Amino acid sequence: MSPDAAESWPHPELIDSFHGRFDFEAPPSPPETPSDAEADALFRTVLGRFASGVTVITAQTAEGPVGMTCQSFSSVSLRPPLILFAPTKSSRAWARIRRAGHFSVNILAAGQEAVSNQFASRAADKYADISWTPSPHHGDPHLSGAIGYLDCAVHSVHEEGDHYLVVGRVLDLEEGAATEPLLFFRSGYRELG
């Protein structure tokens, strides 16, 4: 090879751009991803830091009254008046409420932890020792001692993940005698104060 051949070669950066660099080191390992169980636990922990009120969704059905505790509740619209709650797809109570086509939202008051627990259980008779009166529209149960009631018709239902998003059209509403809410925060009940 002639001594001046190196001067006519392309610049090393141009050669690298065509051929790439040849580093024979192992590529860095991808970061470890948490298992599904760890990811689920973290999801619950972080969302548990969002304090929410506690409701019991009730309905009068052909088989009798039904109810379920629900934290996933929110207002949606003022005009028309719409609310939303999110039952799990496996909820037996929701299946009966959906067939009825109407329901009442009972906003629980401070001190109603036992009511919340009873309606969250799989008890055969969730209304045992629970005092209630029928709503004016469809006879849906208004649980005694709640701080508020919303009587609703099922407006629309949307499937999302392992839950339904149920939008209810508010037909009537009423304030209860109690004024302090029952709250849920970091996997436990709380009260204001």
Long-range contacts (C-beta under 8 A, 24 or more apart in sequence): 44-187, 48-185, 48-186, 48-187, 49-185, 49-186, 50-185, 51-183, 51-184, 51-185, 51-190, 52-183, 52-184, 52-185, 53-107, 53-108, 53-181, 53-182, 53-183, 53-184, 54-107, 54-108, 54-112, 54-116, 54-181, 54-182, 54-183, 54-184, 54-189, 55-85, 55-105, 55-106, 55-107, 55-108, 56-105, 56-106, 56-108, 56-115, 56-116, 56-119, 56-143, 56-146, 57-85, 57-87, 57-93, 57-94, 57-97, 57-103, 57-104, 57-105, 57-106, 58-103, 58-104, 58-106, 58-132, 58-140, 58-141, 58-142, 58-143, 59-96, 59-97, 59-100, 59-102, 59-103, 59-104, 59-138, 59-140, 59-141, 60-100, 60-134, 60-138, 60-139, 60-140, 60-141, 61-96, 61-97, 61-99, 61-100, 62-99, 62-100, 63-96, 65-127, 65-132, 65-140, 65-141, 66-93, 66-96, 66-97, 66-100, 66-126, 67-93, 67-119, 67-126, 67-127, 67-141, 67-143, 68-93, 68-94, 68-97, 68-119, 68-120, 69-116, 69-117, 69-119, 69-120, 71-184, 72-163, 73-105, 76-167, 80-169, 81-169, 81-170, 82-155, 82-167, 82-168, 82-169, 82-170, 83-150, 83-152, 83-167, 83-168, 83-170, 84-165, 84-166, 84-167, 84-168, 85-166, 85-168, 86-160, 86-163, 86-164, 86-165, 86-166, 87-163, 87-164, 87-166, 88-162, 88-163, 88-164, 89-159, 89-162, 89-163, 89-164, 90-162, 94-164, 94-166, 97-154, 98-154, 98-157, 98-166, 100-138, 101-153, 101-154, 102-137, 102-138, 102-140, 102-151, 102-152, 102-153, 102-154, 102-171, 103-140, 103-151, 103-152, 103-154, 103-168, 104-135, 104-140, 104-141, 104-142, 104-149, 104-150, 104-151, 104-152, 105-149, 105-150, 105-152, 105-168, 106-141, 106-142, 106-143, 106-146, 106-148, 106-149, 107-146, 107-147, 107-148, 107-149, 107-150, 107-176, 107-181, 108-143, 108-146, 108-147, 108-181, 108-182, 109-145, 109-146, 109-147, 109-176, 109-178, 109-179, 109-180, 109-181, 109-182, 110-178, 110-180, 110-181, 110-182, 110-191, 110-192, 111-145, 111-182, 111-191, 112-143, 112-145, 112-146, 112-182, 113-182, 113-189, 115-143, 115-145, 116-182, 116-189, 135-172, 136-172, 137-171, 137-172, 142-174, 145-176, 145-177, 145-178, 146-176, 146-178, 147-175, 147-176, 147-178, 147-179, 147-180, 147-181, 148-173, 148-174, 148-175, 148-176, 149-173, 149-174, 149-176
